[in-house]
Amino acid sequence: MKKRRSFFIGIVLSFCVLTQVIPSQVLAGGYGWGYKKNDDHQAPMIGKYKDILNKYGGYYVDESGEKTVYLTFDNGYEQGYTDEVLDVLKEEKVPAIFFVTGHYVKSEPELVKRMVKEGHIVGNHSYHHPDFTVISKQAIKTELEDLEKAVAKITDQKEMKYLRPPRGIFSEETMKWTNELGYVHVFWSLAYNDWNVNQQKGWKNAYNQVMAQIHPGAIILLHAVSEDNAKALSHIIKELKKQGYRFKSLDDLVMKQEMRMNF
């Protein structure tokens, strides 16, 4: 598939993944999502973030201990690889959630339509990708509602309930506000520096990064701008299936958690 040109490569740095950040690190106005990696295929430790997520019903992992995997993609702009990603997901019958921005919906409506048509969830990554911790509750509400309306206008998905805060930056206050708006925060327990389109290292590197960190209940963050991810995805899915992992939707995770809380 011919690689599409994008005039938005300059914004890639704003979509970087904040991994391996010590959980006590405080950014201006809030926290940057991060964790201490485990090397024994166990969920990473997130320190005091655990209490915050529990308080506001956020997720970063499936804590059931089951060999489940949840694929999530952040889509802020397009580099020509999302069709390939969707082809693999369709072939392998694997669900995913794509957290999109307003720019993505506006510039790539056909891809967003395809995501929904093929049974994937489109999640809210905000319309303009701002740092939520430095804007007002009303501004956050507008960001989320504008994105939701943009997706509903072109697809059959009329509502959104999953939120990945821009840049992984959050605070207790922003989690409280977005909860009041009906949103569930979804962070991640497995990621690597895949977002830099100028530093791709080949599909085997992407494959090895995921395999080295995989653990039961992983919520995997991948960026669809990565050529490495597009090429590695089929290999990753096939190998994890061989290892006994099952790929589930975030709806399954939330439903399972609700059932556990009701018993």
C-alpha positions, 0 to 999 in steps of 0.5 A: 500500500502506498504511503500517504503523505501527511503535512502534520508530522510536526505534531508527532511530538505531542503524541509521545508515550509517557512510559516508565515515568515514576508515578510520583512525578508531577507535571504542571497541573497534573500527572503524566501516566507512567509505570515501573515495568516488570520484567517477569511478564506481570502487570507493571507497578503504578504506585499511587496512581492505583488509588486514583484509578480505583477512586474514579473507575479508570483502567490500565489493565485487566486485573482478573489474571486471565490471559486476555489482551486489549488492543488500543490505538491512538490516531491523531493523524494518518501515515497510511498504515491504518488500512493495513492495521484494519486488514489484519484485525479483520483477518484475525477477527480481533477487536480494537479501540481507536482513540481519535482526535478531531483532526483525524475524524476530519481528515480521514472520515473513511477510515473512521467509518471503516473502524465502526463498520468492522466492529471496533470502538472509536474512543475519545482522544479529544478534538484538539488534543490539549492538556486537560489539566490546564483548561476548564471543565467547560473547555474539556466538555466542549472538547469531548462533545465536539469529538463525539458529535464529529464521529456520530455525524459520519458513523453509526456510533452515536455515543462515546464512553471511553477516554484516553486523555491527551498525552496521558496527562491527568489529575484527580480533578480532570478524572472527576470532571470527565467521570461526571460527563460519563467517561471512563479513563483508559490508560495502558500497561504496555507501550513503547516508543513507537510514535516517532515516524522517523525512528522506525526500527523494523517490524521485529523490533516492534514484535520484540518490544511487545513480547518482552512486556506481555502479561495477562490482562495487558491493555496495549497502546500502539500508534497507528502511524508506526510502520513497524506496528503495521508490519508486526501486528499479524505476527504479534496476534498469531504468537499471542494466540499460540500462547493462549491469549484471547483478544477482547474488547474494552466493553468486555473488560468493563462488563466483567469488572461490573459483574465482579463488583456486584457479587 
